[in-house]
Amino acid sequence: MAIDALVFDLDGTLVDSAADIAEAVNRLFDALALPRVDAALVRGWIGDGVSALVATALAHQRSAVALEQALPVFMAGYHDCLLRSPQLYPGVAPALASLQQAGVPMAICTNKPVELVPPLLAHLGIAQYFPVIIGGGSLPQRKPDPAPLLAAAQGLGVAVQNCLMVGDSATDHAAAIAAQMPVALVRYGYPRGLDLEAVPSVAVVDDLRALLPLLGIAGADELLAGR
């Protein structure tokens, strides 16, 4: 396997943002005089973009409010909650630093609205690793369509088959398969029913540092041992 670049999903792969997204959903429910829901429930709705998330939320509440009416209300809350309590998953920061030190180019490919991605990356101190960002609204298509992954590979200047997509969900896996891009999956994210062990992938990992030996990065074993 000749991997020359990595393309990362964001929410559920690099960043645990479920609590903040759930709070934005609940602020929408507050505005519509609907009951709040547990963050664990919202976690299962994350991954297909804002429109799908809000549509699922309204359907759960059996609300007759039009999606077009609810979306601006949700987006206001989403902006307000963006930096409320996001956290990098364990191992993400040292893995990204090692990848950059090894000269591996990296991109973000997410269904999160693209305008929200740079401030989130900056807040978490990882913006410097990602010269290419493809988010919701960057293209007409969103994952699981392959177009965003193809655009990320093109932005990095690396052939699709030499990029590794790293994600956590059925949406990420389907997009990678459609793009004919190798894919690795993390166990700690928002899989939304995906059987991680049953689908084809390069690897399924509990920590992004476990990907480093696959790329032949010097010192990866020591980094893993010191986790």
C-alpha positions in Angstrom: 0.0 0.0 0.0 1.6 3.3 -1.1 0.0 6.0 0.9 1.3 9.5 0.3 -1.4 11.6 1.9 -4.2 11.4 4.5 -7.7 12.8 4.2 -9.5 13.1 7.6 -13.1 13.3 8.6 -13.6 15.9 11.4 -16.4 15.2 13.9 -16.0 11.8 15.4 -12.6 11.2 13.9 -10.4 14.1 15.1 -12.8 16.0 17.3 -15.4 15.0 19.8 -18.0 17.7 19.2 -21.2 15.7 19.9 -22.1 17.6 23.1 -21.9 21.0 21.3 -23.9 19.8 18.3 -26.5 18.3 20.7 -26.7 21.7 22.5 -27.3 23.4 19.2 -30.1 20.9 18.4 -31.6 21.5 21.8 -31.5 25.3 21.3 -33.5 24.8 18.1 -36.0 22.7 20.1 -36.1 25.5 22.8 -37.0 28.0 20.0 -39.7 25.7 18.7 -41.1 25.0 22.2 -40.2 21.3 21.8 -38.7 19.1 24.5 -35.0 18.7 24.8 -33.3 15.3 24.1 -30.2 13.6 25.4 -26.9 14.2 23.7 -26.5 10.5 23.2 -29.5 10.5 20.9 -28.2 13.4 18.8 -24.8 11.6 18.5 -26.5 9.0 16.3 -27.8 11.8 14.0 -24.4 13.3 13.2 -22.5 12.8 9.9 -24.6 13.6 6.9 -24.6 17.4 7.1 -26.7 20.1 8.7 -29.8 19.6 6.5 -30.0 15.9 7.3 -29.4 16.5 11.0 -32.1 19.1 11.3 -34.6 17.0 9.2 -33.9 14.0 11.5 -34.4 16.2 14.6 -37.7 17.6 13.3 -38.9 14.1 12.4 -38.0 12.8 15.8 -40.2 15.5 17.4 -42.9 14.9 14.8 -42.7 18.6 14.1 -44.5 20.2 11.2 -42.0 23.1 11.0 -40.5 23.3 7.6 -36.8 22.5 7.2 -36.2 25.9 5.5 -37.7 27.6 8.6 -35.7 25.6 11.1 -32.3 25.7 9.4 -31.5 29.4 10.1 -32.5 28.9 13.8 -30.3 25.9 14.1 -27.3 27.5 12.4 -27.4 30.4 14.8 -27.2 28.0 17.7 -24.5 26.0 15.9 -22.3 29.0 15.5 -22.8 29.9 19.2 -22.0 26.4 20.4 -19.1 25.7 18.1 -16.4 26.3 20.6 -18.4 25.5 23.7 -16.6 22.2 24.7 -15.0 20.5 21.7 -12.1 18.1 22.4 -9.5 16.3 20.4 -9.6 12.6 20.8 -6.7 11.0 22.7 -3.7 10.5 20.3 -4.8 13.0 17.7 -2.4 15.8 18.5 0.8 13.6 18.6 -0.3 11.7 15.5 -0.9 14.8 13.5 2.5 16.3 14.6 4.3 13.1 13.6 2.6 13.0 10.3 3.6 16.6 9.5 7.1 16.0 10.7 7.3 13.0 8.3 6.1 15.2 5.4 2.7 13.6 4.9 0.3 16.1 3.4 -3.2 16.1 5.1 -6.7 17.4 4.3 -10.0 17.7 6.1 -13.1 16.3 4.3 -16.2 16.9 6.4 -19.9 17.5 6.0 -19.7 20.2 8.7 -20.5 23.6 7.2 -17.1 24.7 5.7 -17.2 28.1 7.3 -17.2 26.5 10.8 -14.2 24.4 10.2 -11.2 26.9 10.3 -12.3 28.5 13.6 -12.7 25.0 15.2 -9.3 23.9 14.0 -7.7 27.1 15.2 -9.4 26.7 18.6 -8.1 23.2 19.0 -4.6 24.2 17.8 -4.5 21.9 14.7 -5.2 24.4 11.9 -1.5 24.3 10.7 -1.8 20.7 9.6 -4.5 21.1 7.0 -3.9 23.3 4.0 -6.8 21.7 2.2 -10.3 21.8 3.7 -13.4 20.5 2.0 -16.6 21.0 4.0 -20.3 21.2 3.6 -21.0 23.9 1.0 -17.6 23.6 -0.7 -19.2 21.6 -3.4 -22.8 20.8 -4.4 -22.2 17.2 -3.2 -21.6 15.9 0.3 -20.3 12.6 1.6 -21.2 9.8 0.9 -20.9 11.1 -2.6 -17.2 10.7 -3.7 -16.8 14.2 -5.0 -15.6 15.8 -1.8 -12.9 13.1 -1.4 -11.9 13.5 -5.0 -11.6 17.3 -4.5 -9.5 16.8 -1.3 -7.1 14.5 -3.2 -6.9 17.0 -6.1 -6.2 19.8 -3.6 -3.3 17.9 -2.1 -2.0 17.0 -5.6 -2.0 13.3 -4.8 -3.6 10.5 -6.8 -6.8 9.2 -5.2 -5.5 5.7 -4.8 -2.5 7.1 -2.9 -4.6 8.9 -0.3 -5.9 7.2 2.8 -9.3 8.4 4.0 -9.7 8.2 7.8 -13.2 8.3 9.2 -15.6 6.9 11.7 -19.0 6.3 10.0 -21.0 4.7 7.3 -21.0 8.0 5.5 -17.2 8.1 5.4 -16.8 4.5 4.4 -19.3 4.8 1.6 -17.6 7.9 0.3 -14.2 6.3 0.3 -15.5 3.2 -1.5 -17.2 5.3 -4.1 -14.1 7.3 -4.6 -11.9 4.2 -4.8 -9.8 5.6 -2.0 -8.3 3.3 0.7 -10.1 3.8 4.0 -9.2 3.4 7.7 -11.8 3.6 10.5 -11.7 4.6 14.1 -13.7 2.8 16.8 -14.3 5.8 19.1 -16.5 8.0 16.8 -20.1 8.1 15.7 -20.4 4.9 13.6 -24.2 5.2 13.3 -24.7 1.4 13.1 -21.7 0.7 10.9 -20.2 -2.7 11.8 -16.6 -1.5 11.7 -15.1 -5.0 11.7 -17.3 -6.3 8.9 -16.6 -3.7 6.1 -13.5 -3.6 4.0 -10.8 -1.2 5.3 -7.1 -0.9 5.6 -7.3 -0.8 9.4 -9.7 -0.2 12.3 -7.9 1.6 15.2 -8.6 2.9 18.7 -6.0 5.6 18.4 -4.7 7.5 15.3 -1.1 6.8 16.4 -1.8 3.2 15.4 -1.9 4.3 11.7 1.7 5.6 11.8 3.4 2.2 11.5 1.3 1.5 8.4 2.8 4.5 6.8 6.4 3.5 7.7 6.9 6.6 9.9 10.1 6.4 11.9 9.6 6.3 15.7 6.0 5.3 15.4 6.5 2.3 17.7 8.1 4.5 20.4 5.3 7.0 20.1 2.7 4.3 20.6 4.6 2.8 23.5 4.6 6.2 25.2 1.0 6.9 24.8 
